[in-house]
Amino acid sequence: MKGIGIALIILGCIGVLMGGMMFGDIGIAALIGAVTAILSGIGFIMVNKRLPA
């Protein structure tokens, strides 16, 4: 789960950069998706810390 969380955070950061380069509504949609990926990645890492190994 930690690997999935890190991958989502990396993809989210790349998505924020790409969404910043886009114009109009598609840029806003890309930014929303990227922020969602970052938040999901943070959630996966938090859950991984709380679950017993």
N, C-alpha and C positions, 0 to 999 in steps of 0.2 A: 504494500500500500504506500510505503514511503516513496518508492520509485515512481509510482503513478502520480503522487502528489507533486514531486519535483518536476516531472515531465509536464504536468498541467501548468505549473507556474512558469516554466520556461516558454511553453507555447503561448501562454497568456501575455507574457512580456513582449514576445515577438508580434503578437496580434495587436497589442496597443500601439506599437511602432508603425505597423502596417496600416492600422485604422486611422492613425494620425495623418497619413499621406493621402487618404482617400477623400473624395469630395461628396457632399450631400448626404442623403439618407443611408447609403450603403456604408459610409464611413462610421456613422452613428451605430449602425447594426453591428459592424465589425468590432467597435469599441465595447459595446454591450456584451458581445460574445467573449471577448478577451477578458473583460473584468470578471465575467462568470467563471471562466476557466481558472483565473487566479484565485478566486474565492473557493472554488471547489478543491483546488490543490492545497490550499491552506487547511481546509476542512479534512482532507484525507490525511495530512500530516498530523493534525491534532488528534484524530481518531486513532492513528497508529501509536501515538504516545500513550493513550489511555488504555488501549487493549493489552491484556497480558500476552507475553511472548510465549 
